[in-house]
Structures are given as structure tokens and as C-alpha cells.
């Protein structure tokens, strides 16, 4: 079976082989791009969390400062 | 910590892969037997080698977790296997395209190289479901590390078994005695392999940096605003 496959598989002409070679390299590039895009979306989520954290810390600091300024009855 | 040197590594990766692809199409000669289709070799084989090395790397890191109990090794092992799986998917797709162009079939079950690679991929494809099925983080890390070590050890054994097999249609161009790649093809292949290995290391570091940053943000939130301010993590295959 294996020997038969090799025997009946001569080199393809350039115009036929080109689409297969292009396909293989496009698959590789697409894989990397999809991965980088997914990682970019995760990075954006982390940035959002960091912004939220900064806002929460600021508001808490504001509350603490207001409490210190309140006159003691 | 993981982000250190990432920019330089990313630049080196882009330069090496660009150089490799330029060599593939403008320097390496056409193969006498397969013609232009053989150009797929320079992306398919480095992807396969990097994926298999990635699985072994994940196993070694899993072993370090079992030895030290430090969760950073489990995270590293998880990311290493995750990256190797992505490279493995690339290998299977580019291999299928090459097989179709060269042999007229997308897949040849009688070839041990193809079938053994699929077995390795299916084996490691169970890594994430295994993790997901265990709720307790410590047990999850321990069981996943044991799996990573055993499956990682299976990879070289599998490779040796395939090499020892006789009936294959996959050409053997890389051997310990030098193989049968001419100099220009060998140089192009080696640069492609270095590029692919650099890509693996860059993406591994990139994902590690992203995970470490996310964990630091959660830890900071917990420290500054208290335990209640952090939403409980959903059940996940990823270490946290």
C-alpha cells in the first residue's frame, strides 16, 4: 500500500503544488495570529481589571479620608 | 518576571522566521522528487519536532512540580503542554495538506509516523479534560503532573518505536549519520527549526507573563480590598 502510494505520486506541477504550499503556510500564520488575538483579548481583560482595581482603591481611599475629616462629636 | 526579555525574544523570533521563509522560497532548491510541494517540509517538520519537544518539556516541568510542590512548576508545565498542543494541531493540518499534495490522500493510516503522532496528540488532548475533572487545585496539579511525566516519557519511546518500524512511506531525511538532505536544504531546515523553537519559547513566555500578571492583579485586589472583593474563580483546567 505504502509503496503503491509513493509510486503513483509524482511531483506536482508548480501551478497545482502552489495552492497546497500556500495553504500550509497560511495555516501556520493563521494559527499564530489566532493565538495572539486570543492573548490580546485576555490582556485587555486584565487591563480592565487593573483599571477597576485602581478605581476601587481610589474610592476606598476617598471614603477613609472623608471619615478622618469628620468632626468627632 | 516572565515578561523580562520578551521583546528581544519576540524580535529574534520574527527575524529568524522571516529569514527561514525567505530561504525556503529563494534559496533552498526544488526537491528532485516532490518538486515545489516539498517546501511544506520546512514548516511541517519543525512544527512537529517543536510540538514533541514541548510535550517532553511539559513532562520535565511536571516532574519538578512533583519534586518541589511549588505551583509555579505546574503552571509552567500546563503552559508548555498547551503550547505544544497548538503546535501539534499545526503539524496535523500542514501534514494533511502535504499528504494530500504528495500522496493524494489527506491521511494514510498505514504510516506509523502519522498514526503515532496522532496517538501522542490524542493522549495529550486528554490533559485538559483531566485537569477540568478535578476540583481541588492541589490534587489537580498533582494528578496533572503525574500525567505530564508519564505521557512526556511516552513521547521519546514512541519516536524510537516508529524509527524502528520498517514499513513507512514517510521519507527519512534526518538521521544520526547525516541523512540525505543537501547542504542548502539542511541549512534552511535548521534555521526554520530554530525559528519554530524560538516561537515556542516566545509564546510560552508570553502566556506565562499574562498568567502571572492576572494572578498578581487578583492578589493585589485581595490584599487591598479584602477577600470578598475577588470573585470566586470558575472551575477551570488552567492552574490559578
Interface residues (C-beta under 8 A of the other chain):
Chain A: X1 X2 X3 X5 X6 X8 X9 X11 X12 X13 X14 X16 X17 X18 X20 X21 X23 X24 X25 X27 X28 X31 X32 X35 X39 X42 X43 X46 X49 X50 X53 X56 X57 X60
Chain B: X21 X31 X33 X34 X35 X36 X37 X39 X40 X43 X44 X47 X86 X89 X90 X93 X94 X97 X98 X100 X101 X102 X103 X104 X105 X108 X110 X111 X167 X168 X169 X199 X203 X206 X207 X210 X213 X214 X217 X218 X220 X221 X224 X225 X229
